[in-house]
Amino acid sequence: MLITLTKSLQQSATDRMLNHYRSMVRIRAFECGAEDLAAAGNIHGMIHSAVGQEAVAVGVCANLRRDDLVTSTHRNHHHALAKGVDAEAMMAELLGRASGTCGGKGGSMHIADFAVGMIGANGVVAASVAIAAGAAQALRSRGSNAIAVAFFGDGGMNRGQCLEAMNYAAVFQLPVLLVCEDNGWAATTRGASVSAGPGTVSRANALGIPAVSVDGNDVAAVEAATHGLVLEIRAGGGPRLLHCLTYRLRGHTCADKALYRAASELELRQHDDPLTRCANRLAELGVSQPAIAAAKQEEELVIQRAVEAALAAPWPPSADAFRDVQDIGAAVSL
Ligand SMILES: Cc1ncc(C[n+]2csc(CCOP(=O)(O)OP(=O)(O)O)c2C)c(N)n1
């Protein structure tokens, strides 16, 4: 009886890890597909790749319900996919097509799909924290026990808006999880070189917000750390902060070759790739190499199809140009 139970627990842990691997491969394939489309001139404007940061999004979102609300930043594709936004609609959005998540009007930095709780990404650094605090307040006033989650970067942690929103969340004990995705860089500046004091966890603690730091390239560790924090938030404990140590394997944008960092730094960090680590863990759990390779191939195919469908999708009709525009008067007079 005990052996059967242990085996079935092991099996479910393996299945869970395989699902995480699939999600991370899908995100990686999405980012690489988007980079190729941008290089070919199919995407107008910048995209910000999360290659190397997949485990943060997948480990956190594995703990969320559909009605939990996520806000994100300019670097948001991984969060949106992990929260359940459709990859094809996202790719169409990047290409400005009518079938995109925002009808092709938002683009890469404004992915949103309220139906799955992705309430929006935006390009204003750290605005995600303030928006999530407001969303958390709305959830509580509606009597829901859903939570809000803000993803933001280590650079964002230095913005006044971030610290104000953290203070507000702590004062009102709001149900919000603050996920600082510390990828080492803020555009072309090393995050640590412009951050005073002992770090993110201490800053949260100074406001009375319990915080945990985790290896952000280990999807199981992120999932486990998030699990505890989400339980505490849902139980009415107020805000929590999760500090995820990860690394941005790409430049800041698709146009940035990141020549400001030594090639040796990148090479070293490539050995810590979260996808490779997850694949190695699967092998340790007894999943065969052909099964791991098959899962990877299937997920890559999903994204290949999403790229093809997005490229074939129609453009929005010009009659829709001013639909959804808040101040039509101002827009028409431009
Ligand atoms: C309020 C504001 N200031 C400056 C910028 C320009 N900017 C865009 S991304 C970025 C760096 C953000 O770094 P971080 O928060 O660590 O996120 P990462 O890019 O590493 O994901 C900056 C300064 C902006 N978009 N918004």
The ligand as an SDF file (V2000), in Angstrom:
LIG
                    3D

 26 27  0  0  0  0  0  0  0  0999 V2000
    9.2060   54.5120  -16.3040 C   0  0  0  0  0  0  0  0  0  0  0  0
   10.1690   53.9940  -17.3190 C   0  0  0  0  0  0  0  0  0  0  0  0
   11.4500   54.3970  -17.2990 N   0  0  0  0  0  0  0  0  0  0  0  0
   12.3260   53.9360  -18.2200 C   0  0  0  0  0  0  0  0  0  0  0  0
   11.9090   53.0780  -19.2090 C   0  0  0  0  0  0  0  0  0  0  0  0
   12.8930   52.5620  -20.2360 C   0  0  0  0  0  0  0  0  0  0  0  0
   13.1950   51.1480  -19.9430 N   0  0  0  0  0  0  0  0  0  0  0  0
   12.5620   50.1560  -20.5820 C   0  0  0  0  0  0  0  0  0  0  0  0
   12.9970   48.6390  -20.0090 S   0  0  0  0  0  0  0  0  0  0  0  0
   14.0840   49.3080  -18.9220 C   0  0  0  0  0  0  0  0  0  0  0  0
   14.8970   48.4380  -18.0070 C   0  0  0  0  0  0  0  0  0  0  0  0
   14.0300   47.6160  -17.1280 C   0  0  0  0  0  0  0  0  0  0  0  0
   14.8130   46.7250  -16.3760 O   0  0  0  0  0  0  0  0  0  0  0  0
   14.1250   45.6740  -15.4440 P   0  0  0  0  0  0  0  0  0  0  0  0
   13.0210   46.3050  -14.6830 O   0  0  0  0  0  0  0  0  0  0  0  0
   15.1900   44.9910  -14.6750 O   0  0  0  0  0  0  0  0  0  0  0  0
   13.4330   44.6570  -16.4810 O   0  0  0  0  0  0  0  0  0  0  0  0
   14.1150   43.7130  -17.5760 P   0  0  0  0  0  0  0  0  0  0  0  0
   14.2310   44.5290  -18.8320 O   0  0  0  0  0  0  0  0  0  0  0  0
   15.4190   43.2530  -17.0550 O   0  0  0  0  0  0  0  0  0  0  0  0
   13.1350   42.6090  -17.7520 O   0  0  0  0  0  0  0  0  0  0  0  0
   14.0720   50.6900  -18.9980 C   0  0  0  0  0  0  0  0  0  0  0  0
   14.9140   51.5850  -18.1690 C   0  0  0  0  0  0  0  0  0  0  0  0
   10.5440   52.7040  -19.2140 C   0  0  0  0  0  0  0  0  0  0  0  0
   10.0570   51.8710  -20.1290 N   0  0  0  0  0  0  0  0  0  0  0  0
    9.7090   53.1470  -18.2610 N   0  0  0  0  0  0  0  0  0  0  0  0
  1  2  1  0
  2  3  1  0
  2 26  2  0
  3  4  2  0
  4  5  1  0
  5  6  1  0
  5 24  2  0
  6  7  1  0
  7  8  2  0
  7 22  1  0
  8  9  1  0
  9 10  1  0
 10 11  1  0
 10 22  2  0
 11 12  1  0
 12 13  1  0
 13 14  1  0
 14 15  2  0
 14 16  1  0
 14 17  1  0
 17 18  1  0
 18 19  2  0
 18 20  1  0
 18 21  1  0
 22 23  1  0
 24 25  1  0
 24 26  1  0
M  CHG  1   7   1
M  END
$$$$
